[in-house]
Amino acid sequence: MPGSEAPRPPGVERLLSAVRPRLAGERDHHALLAAAHELVDAERGRIAGGGAWRDLPALADDLVARLERLADPLGSGLVRVINATGVILHTNLGRAVWPAAAIEAAGAAVAGYTLLELDRGSGRRGARFRAAEAHLIALTGAQDALVANNNAAALVLAVGLAGRGGGVAVSRGELVEIGGGVRIPEIIRRSGARLVEVGTTNRTRVDDFEAALADGRARVVLRVHPSNFVIAGFTEAPDPKAVAALAHRHGAILVDDLGSGALLATEQYGLAHEPMPMERLAAGADLVTFSGDKLLGGPQAGLIVGRADLVARLRRDPLARATRPDKATLAALGATLGLYRAGLAQIDVPVWRMIAAGVATLRARAEAIRDGLPTRHRDTVSAEAMEATIGGGSLPGETLASFGLVIRAGSASRLLADLRRADPCIVARIADAAVVLDLRTVEPTADHLIGRAIARLVEP
Ligand SMILES: *Cc1c(COP(=O)(O)O)cnc(C)c1O
């Protein structure tokens, strides 16, 4: 460190001269300059804050490492997680894990050029890749289908059918927040339509819609599935068929937002019935909207199925262009829906595989992890029954009998944080002051990583 002068980091040019010979490939000068400036600025700040002075070779090492990280496909900071929360559709952890077929399809779609919007026969511009929409038509019995970026976008598009200033009638019991601060009244306002409130919070009857429709105030009736909450007690919701008949009598459009929507029957897994798009269409809904990455188990997308004339109107809406999914999403969605049509969804779609996993299997896995732990952990770690949930705005209050590990040792919140900081990152939860790791949401291939983390992090 030079004499009594305030220590300063080396200049950008000297740093770059030291780094350049160590870099593979021809690098853009401006990009290197920007990276070097960033490092030197940070270094100045560090030294000003009392940090130790570093010499040129140390800074050069740092810059090379930064550039390597920038070029590393997994270096973006999107940390892979072992989800041991037992919440299958964990919104903060990215909701649905894609099926292998979807990953492969998306990779193939983006690795080169595709016939995304080119008609093979004529060589002219054609309809945008239709596989996902064709699958949706086959799976739901709808006349037509359209894919948007997410279900919130699908909803904005659908209620936009009311036209500027047109009324959208919604039961007061369904004026909900769908997550992330997004609320149904705001969605309607942003679409340019006008909200017409109907009924009360706990009880809405078919007759309540009559007034809103009779004087033409409402051109759209929107039903919103209560997907992330339950209203219990003195409640009443109108029969979907009766609402549809009433809406049609007054020339209005019935839009049914299912949120999650299910293409497999949830009751076969001991869960409550989650509404299925096909049954809502059969009950008279003109359009049904649902998500791609909730119970469907594929990429983020908003799916609209229903009447051909209405879908055609939506397709022409400039907003449909502004919210259209990219080719990777379309390919992944098409592959995911293909698994449903092939009868493979409950095996090959991870969301359904997790829902379908038998408790006996989960128990055997939990016991195997526990039995593999060093003997000093035998008193603090046990394999126990627990309850998993679907999450992600699907089947609120419903649980699946599950099995996993319970750790009662020291501070639960500290262990939870240590697991999160471990490599790989493990996200668990706390119940009754113990750390709980539910195996229903863990891929079996990750079991040994959980055992290793416990052996290392838990103080016996
Ligand atoms: C989740 C949900 C949405 C929003 O779907 P995204 O795909 O997350 O945009 C809309 N409506 C309901 C009822 C929902 O549960």
The ligand as an SDF file (V2000), in Angstrom:
LIG
                    3D

 15 15  0  0  0  0  0  0  0  0999 V2000
  -54.8760  -16.4770  -10.3620 C   0  0  0  0  0  0  0  0  0  0  0  0
  -56.1220  -15.8580  -10.8060 C   0  0  0  0  0  0  0  0  0  0  0  0
  -56.1210  -14.9090  -11.8220 C   0  0  0  0  0  0  0  0  0  0  0  0
  -54.8590  -14.4210  -12.4560 C   0  0  0  0  0  0  0  0  0  0  0  0
  -54.1960  -15.4080  -13.1800 O   0  0  0  0  0  0  0  0  0  0  0  0
  -52.6790  -15.1800  -13.6220 P   0  0  0  0  0  0  0  0  0  0  0  0
  -52.4230  -16.2770  -14.5880 O   0  0  0  0  0  0  0  0  0  0  0  0
  -51.8740  -15.2580  -12.3780 O   0  0  0  0  0  0  0  0  0  0  0  0
  -52.5880  -13.8420  -14.2520 O   0  0  0  0  0  0  0  0  0  0  0  0
  -57.3280  -14.3710  -12.2210 C   0  0  0  0  0  0  0  0  0  0  0  0
  -58.4690  -14.7500  -11.6380 N   0  0  0  0  0  0  0  0  0  0  0  0
  -58.5180  -15.6660  -10.6470 C   0  0  0  0  0  0  0  0  0  0  0  0
  -59.8340  -16.0340  -10.0450 C   0  0  0  0  0  0  0  0  0  0  0  0
  -57.3380  -16.2460  -10.2020 C   0  0  0  0  0  0  0  0  0  0  0  0
  -57.3650  -17.1610   -9.2240 O   0  0  0  0  0  0  0  0  0  0  0  0
  1  2  1  0
  2  3  1  0
  2 14  2  0
  3  4  1  0
  3 10  2  0
  4  5  1  0
  5  6  1  0
  6  7  2  0
  6  8  1  0
  6  9  1  0
 10 11  1  0
 11 12  2  0
 12 13  1  0
 12 14  1  0
 14 15  1  0
M  END
$$$$
